[in-house]
Amino acid sequence: MKKVGFYLLWAIVAVLAINLVLIAASYMTFDPNHKFLNLKQHLIGNPIYKGNFYMHLAFGIVAVITGFVLFFDKLIRFSSKRHKQFGKLYIVSILLLTGPTGLYLSFFAEGGAAASVGFLLMSSIWMLLTYIAFSKILKGDIQGHYKWMIRSYCFTLSGITLRIMTPLCVYWFGIDTETTFVLTAYLPWIFNLLLGEVIIYFNQNQIKNVNQLLKRAR
């Protein structure tokens, strides 16, 4: 049963990852009226905002792609140099680029101060989880690194959860737009935190085998 749960949960993660990449990539036409940017016409002429927005999206794509392949030894060996290179790219993308730009963009969130606080927390916790995952591998704690990477990566996918929850709040539950902006500044990353814990639970055997995979590869 746990094995079925393992594959099902990772299939959900894969679908979320693909969707998030496609959504972010759709903005790379740099159309100032594309989707969400329609709400930001008063800011689109600001080069600082614009630069942070596109950097957030571009390196968010990098984080989503590099993060996903790092979990599967059959795609990239855990002990390989490529795994380390992809890992560094994931860490740098979040801690130095996507996370900080997310903090900046939080101050311009729709929904006012309450929503801004939610997105500030989201970016801050995302960076914290990623840093802990990084610190674990520096200390040689492979299993701890694996667990915290799961938490970090689930947080990375909070963007797509937000895009799923927004229409649910408005069209399914009939919540007004302003309240929806506030709710979706908190609910997506809280949900994804819980999703991470569920994945860790169903992934116990894989986590226990990480050290063995590394030993066999040496």
C-alpha positions as CSV (number, residue, x, y, z in Angstrom):
1,M,0.0,0.0,0.0
2,K,2.8,2.4,0.9
3,K,4.5,1.7,-2.5
4,V,1.2,2.7,-4.3
5,G,1.1,5.8,-2.2
6,F,4.7,6.6,-3.0
7,Y,4.2,6.4,-6.8
8,L,0.8,8.3,-6.6
9,L,2.2,11.2,-4.6
10,W,5.3,11.6,-6.8
11,A,3.0,11.5,-9.8
12,I,1.1,14.4,-8.3
13,V,4.3,16.2,-7.7
14,A,5.4,15.6,-11.3
15,V,2.1,17.0,-12.7
16,L,2.4,20.1,-10.4
17,A,6.0,20.7,-11.5
18,I,5.2,20.5,-15.2
19,N,2.2,22.9,-14.8
20,L,4.3,25.4,-12.8
21,V,7.0,25.4,-15.5
22,L,4.5,25.9,-18.3
23,I,2.8,28.8,-16.4
24,A,6.0,30.5,-15.6
25,A,7.4,30.0,-19.2
26,S,4.2,31.5,-20.7
27,Y,5.3,34.9,-19.2
28,M,8.6,34.8,-21.1
29,T,7.0,36.3,-24.1
30,F,7.4,39.5,-22.0
31,D,3.8,40.6,-23.0
32,P,3.0,43.4,-20.4
33,N,-0.7,42.4,-20.6
34,H,-0.2,38.7,-20.0
35,K,-2.6,37.2,-17.4
36,F,-1.4,38.3,-13.9
37,L,0.3,41.4,-15.3
38,N,-3.0,42.9,-16.1
39,L,-3.3,43.6,-12.4
40,K,0.1,45.2,-12.4
41,Q,-0.2,47.9,-15.1
42,H,0.8,50.6,-12.6
43,L,4.0,48.7,-11.9
44,I,5.0,47.3,-15.3
45,G,6.9,50.5,-16.2
46,N,9.0,50.1,-13.1
47,P,12.3,48.4,-14.2
48,I,13.1,47.2,-10.6
49,Y,9.7,45.5,-10.3
50,K,9.9,44.1,-13.8
51,G,13.4,42.8,-13.3
52,N,12.5,41.1,-10.0
53,F,9.3,39.6,-11.5
54,Y,11.0,38.0,-14.5
55,M,14.0,36.9,-12.5
56,H,11.6,35.3,-10.0
57,L,9.9,33.4,-12.8
58,A,13.1,32.4,-14.7
59,F,15.0,31.0,-11.7
60,G,11.8,29.5,-10.4
61,I,11.7,27.4,-13.5
62,V,15.4,26.4,-12.8
63,A,14.5,25.4,-9.2
64,V,11.5,23.3,-10.3
65,I,13.4,21.4,-13.0
66,T,16.6,20.8,-11.1
67,G,14.8,20.0,-7.8
68,F,12.6,17.3,-9.4
69,V,15.5,15.3,-11.1
70,L,17.5,15.4,-7.9
71,F,15.2,13.0,-6.1
72,F,15.6,10.1,-8.5
73,D,18.9,8.1,-8.4
74,K,18.0,6.5,-11.8
75,L,17.9,9.9,-13.5
76,I,21.0,11.3,-11.8
77,R,23.2,9.2,-9.4
78,F,23.1,10.6,-5.9
79,S,26.8,10.2,-5.6
80,S,27.6,11.8,-9.0
81,K,29.2,15.2,-9.7
82,R,26.1,16.1,-11.7
83,H,23.9,15.6,-8.7
84,K,26.1,18.0,-6.8
85,Q,26.0,20.5,-9.7
86,F,22.3,20.4,-10.0
87,G,22.0,20.6,-6.2
88,K,24.1,23.8,-6.1
89,L,22.0,25.3,-8.9
90,Y,18.8,24.5,-7.0
91,I,20.2,26.0,-3.8
92,V,21.6,29.2,-5.5
93,S,18.3,29.7,-7.5
94,I,16.3,29.8,-4.3
95,L,18.6,31.3,-1.7
96,L,20.1,34.0,-3.9
97,L,17.6,34.7,-6.7
98,T,14.0,33.4,-6.5
99,G,13.7,33.7,-2.7
100,P,14.9,37.3,-2.4
101,T,12.9,38.4,-5.5
102,G,9.9,36.8,-3.9
103,L,10.5,38.8,-0.8
104,Y,10.6,42.0,-2.9
105,L,7.5,41.1,-4.8
106,S,5.6,40.3,-1.6
107,F,5.3,44.0,-0.9
108,F,3.2,44.5,-4.0
109,A,0.8,41.6,-3.5
110,E,-2.8,42.0,-4.3
111,G,-4.9,41.8,-1.1
112,G,-3.0,44.5,0.9
113,A,-0.9,44.1,4.0
114,A,-2.4,40.8,5.1
115,A,-1.5,39.1,1.8
116,S,1.9,40.7,1.8
117,V,2.7,39.1,5.2
118,G,1.6,35.8,3.8
119,F,3.9,36.0,0.8
120,L,6.7,37.3,3.0
121,L,6.3,34.2,5.2
122,M,6.1,32.0,2.2
123,S,9.4,33.3,0.7
124,S,11.2,33.3,4.1
125,I,10.1,29.8,5.0
126,W,11.0,28.5,1.5
127,M,14.5,29.9,1.9
128,L,14.8,28.5,5.4
129,L,13.8,25.0,4.4
130,T,16.2,25.1,1.5
131,Y,19.0,26.3,3.7
132,I,18.4,23.6,6.3
133,A,18.5,21.0,3.5
134,F,21.8,22.4,2.3
135,S,23.2,22.5,5.9
136,K,22.3,18.8,6.4
137,I,24.3,17.7,3.4
138,L,27.3,19.8,4.5
139,K,27.2,17.9,7.8
140,G,27.0,14.6,6.1
141,D,23.4,13.9,7.2
142,I,22.1,12.2,4.0
143,Q,18.7,11.1,5.3
144,G,18.1,14.5,6.9
145,H,19.1,16.2,3.6
146,Y,16.7,14.1,1.7
147,K,13.8,14.9,4.1
148,W,14.4,18.6,4.1
149,M,14.8,18.6,0.3
150,I,11.3,17.1,0.1
151,R,10.0,19.9,2.3
152,S,11.9,22.5,0.3
153,Y,10.7,21.2,-3.1
154,C,7.1,20.9,-2.0
155,F,7.4,24.6,-1.0
156,T,8.8,25.3,-4.5
157,L,5.6,24.0,-6.0
158,S,3.4,26.3,-3.9
159,G,2.9,28.5,-6.9
160,I,0.9,26.0,-8.7
161,T,-1.2,25.2,-5.6
162,L,-2.0,28.9,-5.4
163,R,-3.3,28.8,-9.0
164,I,-5.4,25.8,-8.2
165,M,-6.9,27.3,-5.0
166,T,-7.7,30.7,-6.5
167,P,-10.5,29.6,-8.8
168,L,-11.7,27.1,-6.2
169,C,-12.1,29.9,-3.7
170,V,-13.9,32.2,-6.2
171,Y,-16.0,29.9,-8.3
172,W,-16.5,26.9,-6.0
173,F,-16.8,28.5,-2.6
174,G,-18.0,31.9,-3.8
175,I,-15.4,33.9,-1.8
176,D,-15.0,37.5,-2.8
177,T,-11.8,38.4,-4.7
178,E,-10.2,40.5,-2.0
179,T,-10.6,37.7,0.6
180,T,-9.3,35.2,-1.9
181,F,-6.1,37.2,-2.4
182,V,-5.5,37.0,1.3
183,L,-6.4,33.3,1.7
184,T,-4.2,32.2,-1.2
185,A,-1.2,34.0,0.4
186,Y,-1.3,31.4,3.2
187,L,-3.3,28.3,2.2
188,P,-1.1,27.1,-0.7
189,W,2.2,26.9,1.2
190,I,0.5,25.5,4.4
191,F,-1.0,22.8,2.2
192,N,2.3,22.0,0.5
193,L,4.0,21.8,3.9
194,L,1.5,19.1,4.9
195,L,2.0,17.4,1.5
196,G,5.7,17.3,2.1
197,E,5.1,15.5,5.4
198,V,2.8,13.0,3.7
199,I,5.4,12.3,1.0
200,I,8.1,11.8,3.7
201,Y,5.8,9.3,5.5
202,F,5.2,7.2,2.3
203,N,8.9,7.6,1.3
204,Q,10.5,6.1,4.4
205,N,12.0,3.1,2.6
206,Q,13.6,5.3,0.0
207,I,15.0,7.6,2.7
208,K,16.5,4.7,4.6
209,N,18.0,3.4,1.3
210,V,19.7,6.6,0.4
211,N,22.9,5.8,2.4
212,Q,23.0,2.3,0.8
213,L,22.7,3.8,-2.7
214,L,25.6,6.1,-2.0
215,K,27.8,3.3,-0.7
216,R,27.1,1.0,-3.6
217,A,28.0,3.8,-6.1
218,R,31.4,4.4,-4.4
